[in-house]
């Protein structure tokens, strides 16, 4: 298999075609919908969960077998069928049109792979085995979940909120770098871990004040 280049895609507003209506296709659709995409499913039949999503207007359904015309208007393609001829044909059709395509459990028929993702608010950690063993990727993600506390979300939110203030107060890039070195050395995070958000904010305020005075003297 060729080496892959890891990226994070912005899918909002994109049109996604899902070929297949079984359990795997259901997981694909459920994983896509939170990203504000327009999902179209092509399959002769659907699981009860997919039919509920269609009936609720969350996605659309073409009750038919796949053919190349279904790719019209699609930006990205997911295939999840147990028919190898359909899987191979969809791959040939999509790759021939330079569309990104992922065929479930067929790494040789993919132009991209889906990592197992850990999320803590703004933090995203993706673990990929490039299709070799999705279960191994999930196990590694579970290990990371145990190591990274839920409070990490509040930690990153605080740092993000401070960014405009730091830029305004410290015009010199070197001073800003020193601020972020100290802001991310673990002290602020430990305060947030034990629920001391105000103390964490005060610590950042003290660091900024010290660096601002030092910059003014120089």
C-alpha positions as CSV (number, residue, x, y, z in Angstrom):
1,X,0.0,0.0,0.0
2,X,1.2,3.5,-0.7
3,X,1.9,5.8,2.2
4,X,-0.8,8.2,3.3
5,X,-0.8,11.9,4.1
6,X,-2.8,12.6,7.3
7,X,-5.3,15.5,7.0
8,X,-8.4,16.8,8.8
9,X,-11.2,17.5,6.3
10,X,-13.8,20.3,6.5
11,X,-16.9,18.5,5.3
12,X,-19.6,21.1,6.1
13,X,-21.8,21.7,3.1
14,X,-20.3,18.8,1.1
15,X,-22.4,16.2,-0.7
16,X,-21.6,12.6,0.5
17,X,-22.7,9.5,-1.3
18,X,-23.0,6.3,0.8
19,X,-23.5,3.1,-1.2
20,X,-25.1,0.4,0.9
21,X,-27.8,0.2,3.4
22,X,-26.7,-2.3,6.0
23,X,-25.1,-2.1,9.5
24,X,-21.7,-0.8,8.3
25,X,-23.4,1.9,6.1
26,X,-25.5,2.8,9.1
27,X,-22.4,3.5,11.2
28,X,-20.9,5.5,8.3
29,X,-24.0,7.7,8.0
30,X,-24.4,8.2,11.7
31,X,-20.7,9.3,11.9
32,X,-21.1,11.8,9.0
33,X,-24.3,13.6,10.0
34,X,-22.8,15.6,12.9
35,X,-20.5,17.4,10.4
36,X,-23.4,19.1,8.5
37,X,-23.1,17.2,5.3
38,X,-25.8,16.3,2.8
39,X,-25.9,12.5,2.8
40,X,-27.4,10.5,0.0
41,X,-27.8,6.7,0.4
42,X,-28.0,4.4,-2.5
43,X,-29.3,0.9,-1.6
44,X,-32.2,-1.4,-2.5
45,X,-33.0,-1.7,1.3
46,X,-32.1,0.0,4.5
47,X,-31.7,-0.9,8.2
48,X,-34.4,0.4,10.5
49,X,-32.0,3.0,11.9
50,X,-31.2,4.4,8.4
51,X,-34.9,4.4,7.5
52,X,-35.6,6.4,10.6
53,X,-32.9,9.0,9.6
54,X,-34.4,9.2,6.1
55,X,-38.0,9.6,7.4
56,X,-36.7,12.3,9.7
57,X,-35.2,14.3,6.8
58,X,-31.6,13.8,8.0
59,X,-30.6,12.2,4.7
60,X,-32.0,11.1,1.4
61,X,-32.4,7.6,-0.1
62,X,-32.4,6.3,-3.6
63,X,-34.0,2.8,-3.3
64,X,-32.0,1.2,-6.1
65,X,-28.8,-0.6,-7.0
66,X,-25.7,1.5,-7.5
67,X,-24.7,2.8,-10.9
68,X,-22.2,5.4,-12.0
69,X,-24.8,8.0,-12.5
70,X,-25.2,8.1,-8.7
71,X,-21.8,9.9,-8.4
72,X,-23.2,13.0,-10.1
73,X,-23.0,15.9,-7.6
74,X,-21.1,13.9,-5.0
75,X,-18.0,15.3,-3.4
76,X,-16.9,12.2,-1.5
77,X,-18.0,8.6,-1.6
78,X,-18.3,5.8,1.0
79,X,-19.1,2.3,0.0
80,X,-20.3,-0.4,2.4
81,X,-21.7,-3.4,0.7
82,X,-21.0,-7.1,0.7
83,X,-21.1,-7.3,-3.1
84,X,-17.5,-7.3,-4.3
85,X,-18.5,-6.4,-7.9
86,X,-20.3,-3.3,-6.6
87,X,-17.4,-2.3,-4.4
88,X,-14.9,-2.6,-7.3
89,X,-17.1,-0.8,-9.8
90,X,-17.8,2.1,-7.4
91,X,-14.1,2.4,-6.8
92,X,-13.3,2.5,-10.5
93,X,-16.1,5.0,-11.2
94,X,-15.2,7.3,-8.3
95,X,-11.4,7.2,-8.7
96,X,-11.8,7.8,-12.5
97,X,-13.6,11.0,-11.6
98,X,-11.0,12.0,-9.1
99,X,-13.5,11.6,-6.2
100,X,-12.3,10.6,-2.8
101,X,-13.6,7.1,-2.0
102,X,-13.5,4.7,1.0
103,X,-14.7,1.1,0.6
104,X,-15.2,-0.5,3.9
105,X,-12.7,-3.2,4.8
106,X,-11.1,-3.0,1.4
107,X,-7.9,-0.9,1.8
108,X,-6.9,-1.6,-1.8
109,X,-10.1,0.1,-2.9
110,X,-9.6,3.3,-0.9
111,X,-8.1,6.7,-1.7
112,X,-8.4,7.6,2.0
113,X,-8.8,5.8,5.3
114,X,-10.9,6.7,8.4
115,X,-8.9,6.9,11.6
116,X,-10.2,6.1,15.0
117,X,-10.6,9.6,16.6
118,X,-10.4,10.8,20.2
119,X,-12.0,14.2,20.8
120,X,-11.7,16.5,23.8
121,X,-13.4,19.6,22.6
122,X,-10.9,21.3,20.3
123,X,-8.4,18.4,20.7
124,X,-8.6,15.7,18.0
125,X,-6.2,12.7,18.0
126,X,-6.6,10.4,15.1
127,X,-5.1,6.9,15.1
128,X,-4.8,5.1,11.8
129,X,-3.3,1.8,10.7
130,X,-4.0,2.7,7.0
131,X,-6.6,0.0,6.8
132,X,-4.4,-2.8,8.2
133,X,-6.3,-3.2,11.5
134,X,-9.1,-0.8,12.4
135,X,-9.6,-2.7,15.7
136,X,-6.0,-2.0,16.7
137,X,-6.6,1.7,16.0
138,X,-9.7,1.7,18.3
139,X,-7.8,-0.1,21.1
140,X,-5.0,2.6,20.9
141,X,-7.6,5.3,20.9
142,X,-9.2,3.8,24.0
143,X,-5.8,3.8,25.7
144,X,-5.4,7.5,24.9
145,X,-8.9,8.2,26.3
146,X,-7.7,6.9,29.7
147,X,-4.6,9.1,29.7
148,X,-6.2,12.4,28.6
149,X,-8.6,13.8,31.1
150,X,-12.0,15.3,30.2
151,X,-10.8,18.6,31.6
152,X,-8.5,19.0,28.6
153,X,-11.4,20.5,26.8
154,X,-11.7,23.4,29.3
155,X,-7.9,23.8,29.2
156,X,-7.8,24.3,25.4
157,X,-10.8,26.6,25.6
158,X,-9.0,28.8,28.1
159,X,-5.9,29.0,26.0
160,X,-7.9,29.8,22.9
161,X,-9.7,32.6,24.8
162,X,-6.4,34.1,25.9
163,X,-4.8,34.1,22.3
164,X,-6.2,37.5,21.2
165,X,-5.2,39.1,24.5
166,X,-1.6,37.8,24.2
167,X,-1.3,39.0,20.6
168,X,-2.5,42.5,21.6
169,X,-0.2,42.7,24.7
170,X,2.9,41.1,23.3
171,X,3.6,42.3,19.7
172,X,7.0,40.7,19.7
173,X,6.8,37.1,18.5
174,X,9.6,35.9,20.8
175,X,7.7,37.3,23.8
176,X,4.5,35.5,22.7
177,X,6.5,32.3,22.4
178,X,7.8,32.6,25.9
179,X,4.2,33.2,27.2
180,X,2.9,30.0,25.5
181,X,5.9,28.0,26.7
182,X,5.0,28.9,30.3
183,X,1.2,28.6,29.7
184,X,1.6,25.1,28.4
185,X,4.2,23.8,30.9
186,X,1.6,21.8,32.8
187,X,0.8,24.2,35.7
188,X,-2.3,25.7,34.1
189,X,-3.5,22.3,33.1
190,X,-3.1,20.9,36.6
191,X,-5.2,23.7,38.1
192,X,-8.0,23.0,35.6
193,X,-7.7,19.3,36.3
194,X,-8.8,20.0,39.9
195,X,-11.5,22.5,38.9
196,X,-9.5,25.7,39.8
197,X,-10.4,27.6,36.6
198,X,-10.2,31.0,38.3
199,X,-6.7,30.2,39.6
200,X,-5.6,29.1,36.2
201,X,-6.9,32.4,34.7
202,X,-5.0,34.3,37.4
203,X,-1.8,32.4,36.7
204,X,-2.0,33.3,33.0
205,X,-2.7,36.9,33.9
206,X,0.5,36.9,36.1
207,X,2.6,35.5,33.3
208,X,1.3,38.0,30.8
209,X,1.8,40.9,33.2
210,X,5.4,39.8,33.9
211,X,6.3,39.5,30.2
212,X,4.6,42.8,29.3
213,X,6.6,44.7,32.0
214,X,9.8,43.0,30.8
215,X,9.1,43.9,27.2
216,X,8.4,47.5,28.2
217,X,11.7,47.8,30.1
218,X,13.6,46.5,27.0
